[in-house]
Amino acid sequence: MAFDRTRPVLVVDDNFAIIRIVKTLLDSQGVKEVDGAGSGPEAIRLLSKKPYGLVICDYFMMPMNGVDLKAVIDRNGTWAQIPFLLITTREETYDKSKFEKAKIKNVLLKPFTAQSLMDEIDRVAG
């Protein structure tokens, strides 16, 4: 089943160029409502204001990395069901056991194409 492209998406990355790229890729695939957050704490503020259908989050961020943000999301009853896709640039840090412990099932390596992004989104949120 494909991701419902009418649902809002939150992209969390401390690199604003990545947020713009992901927004552009998602827009080209029919996802019209995409918000960006430059940090975990900013993402938490946005999550408290809108019911998102998906969170796409970078792993390497300060002061809260993607695994830490996922833990906060999972502790909130309202947010715990939001599909979560982790993105990272560093394949050598892809420690499956760390991500599995955090209940992160899907990790997408940068760089990615619009098609590979949507394929992962469909896997995690479809």
N, C-alpha and C positions, 0 to 999 in steps of 0.2 A: 504494500500500500504506500502511496506517495504522501509526502508531507503536505499538509493543508496550507497552501501558499497564502491564504487569507489571514493566517495567524501572525501576530507580530513576533519579530525575532530580535533578540538582544545579542550584540556582538561586543565582547569584552577583550580589549587588547591595549597595551600601553603604547603601541605604535599606531598612531592615528591613520597612517597611510594604509595599514592592513585593514582597519575598520572601513575606510573608503573603498578599498578594493573588494572586500567581502560584500559591502552594500551594493556596489555596482554589479558584481556577479549575481547576487540574489535578485536584484531588480531585473537583470536580463533573463532570469528564469521565472519571472512572474511574482516574486515576493516583493510586495510594495511597501510594507511597514517594517523598517529596520532601524533600530536605535543603536547607538554606540556608547560604550563606557570605557574610560581610559584606565580603570582600576577596579579591583574587587569591591572596595567600599562604595565606589560610584555605582557599580552594578547592583549592589544591595539596595541603594536608594531608589534606583529605577524599578527594580523588581517589586518594591513596596508600593509603587504607584500604578502599575499596569500588569494585566495578566498575559505574560508572554507564552508563546507556543513552543519556543526553543531558545536555548542559550548556546552560543558558540563562543568559546573562551580560550584564550592563549594560556599556555602553561607557565611560561616564564614572565612573571610580573611581580612588582613590589607594590605595596607591602604584603599583598596576599596573592599567592600563586593560584593557578587554575584548580589544583586539587583542594586547596584550602577553601576556595569559593564554592566548589561542589559540596564540601562538607557543610558549609553554612546553609546552602540551598536545601540539602537533605534533612537538616534539622528543623526546617520550617514546614509545617504540614501543608500549607498552601502551595509552596514552591517545589516540594519534593517530587512531584509528578512531572515537572517540566523536563522534557528531553534535553540532554546536555551533550555537546560535542566539543571535545578538547582538540585544539590545534597547537602544533609546535614546529619549530624549525630544526630541532636537534634530534636526529634519529638515535644518536648514541645515548640519549637520556631516556629513551623510550623503555621504561622499566614496567613491563606488563603487570608484575605483582603489585607495584605501588598503585597503579591505576585501578587494578581489579579490587584492591582493598578499599579504594575510594568509590567503588561502584561505577567507575568510568569504563564503559564498554567500547566506546568509539573514539579513536584518536586519528586525526588527519594531519599528515606531514605537509608543511609548506615547502615549496610553492605547490599550489594546486590549481586545477582548472575549474571552470564553472560546472562542468559535468561531474568531476570527481567530488566536488563540494556537495552537489545535489544528491549524488549517489550515497554519500555518507549521511546526509541529512535524512534521506528516505529510510536508511537503515536504522537510524537512532530514533526518529520521530514519526515514521510512517505508520 
